[in-house]
Each structure stands twice: as C-alpha cells, then as structure tokens.
Amino acid sequence: MKQKNKTKLTLTCDPDIILEAKKYVEQEDESLSSIVEDFLATYIAVKKNKSKGEYQFHSPEINKLSGIFKLGNHRNYKKEFKS
C-alpha cells in the first residue's frame, strides 16, 4: 500500500487520557497517531452518511442481517452470556 504524505497535528488533551491511550496502543502495537487518524476517518464517514440521511455505517451486506434474529421482550443478557 502506498504511503500518503502526513501532516503534523497538535492536540490538547487531558494528560491522564493520553497516558491511558498510550498504554492501550502499545499493547496493540499501534501508534497514537494511527488511532486518532482512524477515529477521525470514522467520524467523517458517519457524518457524511448522516448528512445524506443514511444513518448506518455498515456495508449493505451487514445491514441485510440487521433484525433477522428476534429476541424476546424479557432478555437476561447476564444469564445468556454466562459461561
């Protein structure tokens, strides 16, 4: 994949959030910049869909699966997902 030119971005955030985020990205072998870039790309895509009146963010294939499972009114997720 061809590497695009990157532009430096300066952000101001709570230092505790930055430290916490750095812990997680280290575990995933990613960079904080790549996580912020992914978030911004997702945010833009959601906003574009919403402005077009499309509230889904999934592919058409995933949207076709939406609603095929009918769950009862009295759901006990703790019981259902208990090992």
C-alpha positions as CSV (number, residue, x, y, z in Angstrom):
1,M,0.0,0.0,0.0
2,K,1.3,3.4,-0.9
3,Q,2.1,5.7,2.0
4,K,0.4,9.1,1.8
5,N,2.0,12.3,2.9
6,K,1.2,13.1,6.5
7,T,0.6,16.5,8.1
8,K,1.5,17.2,11.8
9,L,-1.5,17.9,14.1
10,T,-1.2,19.3,17.5
11,L,-3.9,18.3,20.0
12,T,-4.6,19.4,23.5
13,C,-6.0,16.7,25.8
14,D,-6.2,15.6,29.4
15,P,-2.8,14.1,30.3
16,D,-4.4,11.2,32.1
17,I,-6.3,10.3,28.9
18,I,-3.1,10.5,26.8
19,L,-1.3,8.2,29.3
20,E,-4.1,5.7,29.3
21,A,-4.4,5.7,25.5
22,K,-0.6,5.2,25.1
23,K,-0.9,2.1,27.3
24,Y,-3.5,0.6,25.0
25,V,-1.8,1.4,21.7
26,E,1.4,-0.1,23.0
27,Q,-0.4,-3.4,23.7
28,E,-1.9,-3.3,20.2
29,D,1.4,-2.4,18.6
30,E,-0.1,0.7,17.1
31,S,0.6,4.4,17.4
32,L,-1.5,7.1,19.0
33,S,-1.4,8.9,15.7
34,S,-2.9,6.0,13.8
35,I,-5.7,5.6,16.4
36,V,-6.6,9.3,16.1
37,E,-6.5,9.1,12.3
38,D,-8.8,6.0,12.3
39,F,-11.2,7.8,14.7
40,L,-11.3,10.9,12.5
41,A,-11.9,8.8,9.4
42,T,-14.7,7.0,11.1
43,Y,-16.2,10.3,12.4
44,I,-16.1,11.8,8.9
45,A,-17.8,8.8,7.3
46,V,-20.6,8.7,9.9
47,K,-21.2,12.5,9.5
48,K,-21.3,12.1,5.7
49,N,-23.8,9.3,5.9
50,K,-25.9,11.2,8.4
51,S,-25.9,14.3,6.1
52,K,-27.2,12.1,3.3
53,G,-29.9,10.7,5.5
54,E,-28.1,7.3,5.8
55,Y,-27.6,6.5,9.5
56,Q,-26.0,3.2,9.0
57,F,-22.2,2.8,8.9
58,H,-22.1,-0.8,7.9
59,S,-21.8,-2.3,4.4
60,P,-25.1,-3.3,2.7
61,E,-24.3,-6.9,3.4
62,I,-24.2,-6.2,7.2
63,N,-27.4,-4.1,7.0
64,K,-29.2,-7.0,5.4
65,L,-28.5,-9.1,8.6
66,S,-29.9,-6.5,10.9
67,G,-33.1,-7.6,12.5
68,I,-33.0,-11.3,11.4
69,F,-32.8,-12.5,15.0
70,K,-35.9,-11.9,17.1
71,L,-35.2,-11.7,20.8
72,G,-37.9,-11.8,23.5
73,N,-39.0,-8.8,25.5
74,H,-37.5,-10.2,28.7
75,R,-33.8,-10.6,27.9
76,N,-31.4,-11.5,30.6
77,Y,-28.0,-10.9,29.0
78,K,-26.1,-11.9,32.1
79,K,-27.8,-15.3,32.1
80,E,-27.5,-15.8,28.3
81,F,-23.7,-15.0,28.2
82,K,-22.8,-16.8,31.4
83,S,-20.1,-19.4,30.7
